[in-house]
Amino acid sequence: MRKSNFALRLQPSLMDEARKLADIEGVALNQFINVAVAEKLSALRTASYFAERAARADIPKALAILARAGKGQAPVKGDGLN
């Protein structure tokens, strides 16, 4: 795994909180920041992934599939709306 260095300037209050939480989690501050950045990237990529999928959606086809789901079959226990 390739590593790189980056001088990160955080506001003192953010740095204090990050240190406290890293200590509570029992990890190094560097590891805590790495995980925090990874989580943010994951959230942002997830949002764009679903936006891309939605753009490719075929709504009429999906509605046709839903319209025929269970057609001709009696409702089973648990099918009701709660």
PAKOLPA-167676 format. One record per atom (N, C-alpha, C): x, y, z; residue number from 1. Coordinates in steps of 0.001 Angstrom, whole numbers, plus 500000, padded with zeros to 6 digits. Layout:
+--------+--------+--------+-----+
!     c1 !     c2 !     c3 ! num !
+--------+--------+--------+-----+
!      X !      Y !      Z ! NUM !
...
+--------+--------+--------+-----+
// end
This chain:
+--------+--------+--------+-----+
!     c1 !     c2 !     c3 ! num !
+--------+--------+--------+-----+
! 500840 ! 498823 ! 500000 !   1 !
! 500000 ! 500000 ! 500000 !   1 !
! 500887 ! 501244 ! 500000 !   1 !
! 500587 ! 502147 ! 499071 !   2 !
! 501348 ! 503385 ! 498981 !   2 !
! 500817 ! 504383 ! 500007 !   2 !
! 501692 ! 505045 ! 500689 !   3 !
! 501299 ! 506048 ! 501675 !   3 !
! 501783 ! 507408 ! 501215 !   3 !
! 501060 ! 508421 ! 501620 !   4 !
! 501488 ! 509779 ! 501316 !   4 !
! 501286 ! 510649 ! 502543 !   4 !
! 502007 ! 511723 ! 502579 !   5 !
! 501915 ! 512671 ! 503690 !   5 !
! 501208 ! 513924 ! 503226 !   5 !
! 500432 ! 514508 ! 504130 !   6 !
! 499719 ! 515726 ! 503833 !   6 !
! 499644 ! 516544 ! 505107 !   6 !
! 500066 ! 517803 ! 505023 !   7 !
! 499992 ! 518680 ! 506188 !   7 !
! 498546 ! 519145 ! 506335 !   7 !
! 497902 ! 518687 ! 507386 !   8 !
! 496497 ! 518998 ! 507604 !   8 !
! 496380 ! 520078 ! 508669 !   8 !
! 495689 ! 521153 ! 508314 !   9 !
! 495482 ! 522236 ! 509273 !   9 !
! 494036 ! 522180 ! 509748 !   9 !
! 493877 ! 521851 ! 511011 !  10 !
! 492548 ! 521791 ! 511605 !  10 !
! 492391 ! 522916 ! 512617 !  10 !
! 491165 ! 523371 ! 512776 !  11 !
! 490898 ! 524339 ! 513832 !  11 !
! 491206 ! 523653 ! 515161 !  11 !
! 491718 ! 524408 ! 516121 !  12 !
! 492077 ! 523796 ! 517410 !  12 !
! 490930 ! 523012 ! 518048 !  12 !
! 489708 ! 523518 ! 517951 !  13 !
! 488580 ! 522800 ! 518564 !  13 !
! 488334 ! 521457 ! 517870 !  13 !
! 488488 ! 521414 ! 516533 !  14 !
! 488338 ! 520151 ! 515810 !  14 !
! 489445 ! 519171 ! 516177 !  14 !
! 490638 ! 519683 ! 516290 !  15 !
! 491777 ! 518827 ! 516650 !  15 !
! 491585 ! 518249 ! 518046 !  15 !
! 491122 ! 519083 ! 518976 !  16 !
! 490891 ! 518590 ! 520340 !  16 !
! 489844 ! 517482 ! 520353 !  16 !
! 488736 ! 517696 ! 519646 !  17 !
! 487681 ! 516679 ! 519589 !  17 !
! 488169 ! 515405 ! 518908 !  17 !
! 488913 ! 515557 ! 517833 !  18 !
! 489440 ! 514384 ! 517129 !  18 !
! 490378 ! 513593 ! 518039 !  18 !
! 491208 ! 514277 ! 518759 !  19 !
! 492128 ! 513591 ! 519691 !  19 !
! 491351 ! 512846 ! 520772 !  19 !
! 490329 ! 513524 ! 521325 !  20 !
! 489530 ! 512885 ! 522385 !  20 !
! 488845 ! 511628 ! 521861 !  20 !
! 488214 ! 511738 ! 520697 !  21 !
! 487497 ! 510590 ! 520158 !  21 !
! 488439 ! 509467 ! 519737 !  21 !
! 489590 ! 509820 ! 519191 !  22 !
! 490579 ! 508797 ! 518835 !  22 !
! 491024 ! 508058 ! 520093 !  22 !
! 491208 ! 508809 ! 521163 !  23 !
! 491615 ! 508210 ! 522433 !  23 !
! 490519 ! 507280 ! 522956 !  23 !
! 489267 ! 507731 ! 522892 !  24 !
! 488144 ! 506901 ! 523340 !  24 !
! 488053 ! 505624 ! 522515 !  24 !
! 488268 ! 505748 ! 521198 !  25 !
! 488215 ! 504590 ! 520300 !  25 !
! 489444 ! 503699 ! 520428 !  25 !
! 490483 ! 504203 ! 521048 !  26 !
! 491699 ! 503416 ! 521233 !  26 !
! 492544 ! 503303 ! 519977 !  26 !
! 492491 ! 504337 ! 519122 !  27 !
! 493279 ! 504332 ! 517893 !  27 !
! 494124 ! 505594 ! 517834 !  27 !
! 495133 ! 505545 ! 516973 !  28 !
! 495971 ! 506726 ! 516773 !  28 !
! 495167 ! 507807 ! 516056 !  28 !
! 495524 ! 509055 ! 516289 !  29 !
! 494844 ! 510170 ! 515639 !  29 !
! 494902 ! 510028 ! 514128 !  29 !
! 496017 ! 509614 ! 513592 !  30 !
! 496163 ! 509419 ! 512152 !  30 !
! 495154 ! 508385 ! 511633 !  30 !
! 495014 ! 507279 ! 512348 !  31 !
! 494062 ! 506244 ! 511956 !  31 !
! 492634 ! 506772 ! 512033 !  31 !
! 492332 ! 507524 ! 513080 !  32 !
! 491001 ! 508097 ! 513243 !  32 !
! 490660 ! 509016 ! 512076 !  32 !
! 491589 ! 509862 ! 511675 !  33 !
! 491359 ! 510779 ! 510554 !  33 !
! 491216 ! 509997 ! 509253 !  33 !
! 492023 ! 508955 ! 509058 !  34 !
! 491907 ! 508113 ! 507857 !  34 !
! 490516 ! 507499 ! 507754 !  34 !
! 490005 ! 506971 ! 508854 !  35 !
! 488687 ! 506353 ! 508851 !  35 !
! 487601 ! 507401 ! 508601 !  35 !
! 487743 ! 508568 ! 509200 !  36 !
! 486759 ! 509631 ! 509006 !  36 !
! 486700 ! 510067 ! 507538 !  36 !
! 487841 ! 510206 ! 506899 !  37 !
! 487879 ! 510580 ! 505484 !  37 !
! 487281 ! 509459 ! 504635 !  37 !
! 487607 ! 508214 ! 504953 !  38 !
! 487058 ! 507074 ! 504202 !  38 !
! 485536 ! 507026 ! 504321 !  38 !
! 485006 ! 507271 ! 505502 !  39 !
! 483553 ! 507262 ! 505694 !  39 !
! 482886 ! 508372 ! 504885 !  39 !
! 483484 ! 509554 ! 504864 !  40 !
! 482912 ! 510665 ! 504100 !  40 !
! 482946 ! 510364 ! 502604 !  40 !
! 484056 ! 509832 ! 502112 !  41 !
! 484149 ! 509466 ! 500699 !  41 !
! 483101 ! 508416 ! 500337 !  41 !
! 482914 ! 507452 ! 501206 !  42 !
! 481932 ! 506410 ! 500964 !  42 !
! 480528 ! 506999 ! 500872 !  42 !
! 480195 ! 507899 ! 501768 !  43 !
! 478868 ! 508526 ! 501754 !  43 !
! 478654 ! 509317 ! 500473 !  43 !
! 479654 ! 510074 ! 500056 !  44 !
! 479527 ! 510877 ! 498843 !  44 !
! 479433 ! 510001 ! 497599 !  44 !
! 480214 ! 508948 ! 497555 !  45 !
! 480154 ! 508048 ! 496398 !  45 !
! 478843 ! 507275 ! 496353 !  45 !
! 478307 ! 506933 ! 497500 !  46 !
! 477030 ! 506229 ! 497546 !  46 !
! 475930 ! 507108 ! 496974 !  46 !
! 475919 ! 508371 ! 497343 !  47 !
! 474901 ! 509294 ! 496833 !  47 !
! 475006 ! 509417 ! 495312 !  47 !
! 476207 ! 509547 ! 494794 !  48 !
! 476358 ! 509680 ! 493345 !  48 !
! 476027 ! 508359 ! 492630 !  48 !
! 476310 ! 507234 ! 493268 !  49 !
! 475979 ! 505932 ! 492684 !  49 !
! 474469 ! 505815 ! 492487 !  49 !
! 473708 ! 506156 ! 493527 !  50 !
! 472259 ! 506052 ! 493413 !  50 !
! 471696 ! 507077 ! 492435 !  50 !
! 472316 ! 508243 ! 492355 !  51 !
! 471868 ! 509236 ! 491377 !  51 !
! 472087 ! 508718 ! 489956 !  51 !
! 473224 ! 508086 ! 489709 !  52 !
! 473504 ! 507510 ! 488391 !  52 !
! 472529 ! 506380 ! 488077 !  52 !
! 472247 ! 505521 ! 489059 !  53 !
! 471295 ! 504431 ! 488846 !  53 !
! 469901 ! 504970 ! 488557 !  53 !
! 469491 ! 505992 ! 489281 !  54 !
! 468169 ! 506580 ! 489071 !  54 !
! 468056 ! 507181 ! 487676 !  54 !
! 469139 ! 507749 ! 487178 !  55 !
! 469119 ! 508353 ! 485844 !  55 !
! 468921 ! 507287 ! 484759 !  55 !
! 469342 ! 506047 ! 485027 !  56 !
! 469201 ! 504956 ! 484057 !  56 !
! 467898 ! 504189 ! 484212 !  56 !
! 467093 ! 504563 ! 485193 !  57 !
! 465881 ! 503806 ! 485496 !  57 !
! 464872 ! 503881 ! 484361 !  57 !
! 464178 ! 502774 ! 484174 !  58 !
! 463086 ! 502703 ! 483207 !  58 !
! 461799 ! 502622 ! 484032 !  58 !
! 461237 ! 503792 ! 484359 !  59 !
! 460085 ! 503866 ! 485254 !  59 !
! 458881 ! 503083 ! 484719 !  59 !
! 458502 ! 503259 ! 483457 !  60 !
! 457352 ! 502481 ! 482965 !  60 !
! 457556 ! 500967 ! 483099 !  60 !
! 458763 ! 500494 ! 482840 !  61 !
! 459040 ! 499061 ! 482960 !  61 !
! 458924 ! 498610 ! 484422 !  61 !
! 459447 ! 499421 ! 485333 !  62 !
! 459364 ! 499081 ! 486754 !  62 !
! 457920 ! 499051 ! 487218 !  62 !
! 457120 ! 500008 ! 486780 !  63 !
! 455709 ! 500026 ! 487162 !  63 !
! 454957 ! 498826 ! 486594 !  63 !
! 455315 ! 498407 ! 485391 !  64 !
! 454685 ! 497223 ! 484799 !  64 !
! 455004 ! 495973 ! 485612 !  64 !
! 456230 ! 495865 ! 486072 !  65 !
! 456624 ! 494715 ! 486901 !  65 !
! 455845 ! 494730 ! 488207 !  65 !
! 455738 ! 495907 ! 488832 !  66 !
! 455001 ! 496006 ! 490094 !  66 !
! 453517 ! 495718 ! 489904 !  66 !
! 452965 ! 496106 ! 488770 !  67 !
! 451538 ! 495886 ! 488508 !  67 !
! 451206 ! 494407 ! 488401 !  67 !
! 452135 ! 493615 ! 487926 !  68 !
! 451836 ! 492190 ! 487765 !  68 !
! 452283 ! 491348 ! 488961 !  68 !
! 452974 ! 491943 ! 489909 !  69 !
! 453456 ! 491198 ! 491079 !  69 !
! 452281 ! 490692 ! 491897 !  69 !
! 452201 ! 489407 ! 492068 !  70 !
! 451160 ! 488795 ! 492877 !  70 !
! 449809 ! 488716 ! 492201 !  70 !
! 449751 ! 489085 ! 490959 !  71 !
! 448470 ! 489076 ! 490233 !  71 !
! 447896 ! 487657 ! 490207 !  71 !
! 446615 ! 487553 ! 490548 !  72 !
! 445942 ! 486257 ! 490536 !  72 !
! 446199 ! 485429 ! 491786 !  72 !
! 446898 ! 485969 ! 492757 !  73 !
! 447181 ! 485238 ! 493990 !  73 !
! 446546 ! 485968 ! 495168 !  73 !
! 445990 ! 485220 ! 496065 !  74 !
! 445405 ! 485806 ! 497271 !  74 !
! 446518 ! 486355 ! 498154 !  74 !
! 446223 ! 487443 ! 498884 !  75 !
! 447221 ! 487964 ! 499836 !  75 !
! 447590 ! 486921 ! 500878 !  75 !
! 448810 ! 486921 ! 501280 !  76 !
! 449260 ! 486000 ! 502322 !  76 !
! 449393 ! 486774 ! 503625 !  76 !
! 449441 ! 486073 ! 504726 !  77 !
! 449562 ! 486700 ! 506025 !  77 !
! 450786 ! 487628 ! 506038 !  77 !
! 450581 ! 488853 ! 506483 !  78 !
! 451671 ! 489818 ! 506537 !  78 !
! 451699 ! 490755 ! 505349 !  78 !
! 450820 ! 490556 ! 504358 !  79 !
! 450785 ! 491432 ! 503182 !  79 !
! 450078 ! 492762 ! 503450 !  79 !
! 449359 ! 492866 ! 504527 !  80 !
! 448587 ! 494084 ! 504805 !  80 !
! 449485 ! 495262 ! 505152 !  80 !
! 448928 ! 496450 ! 505030 !  81 !
! 449617 ! 497666 ! 505434 !  81 !
! 449426 ! 497887 ! 506927 !  81 !
! 450473 ! 498250 ! 507602 !  82 !
! 450386 ! 498486 ! 509047 !  82 !
! 450540 ! 499940 ! 509336 !  82 !
+--------+--------+--------+-----+
// end
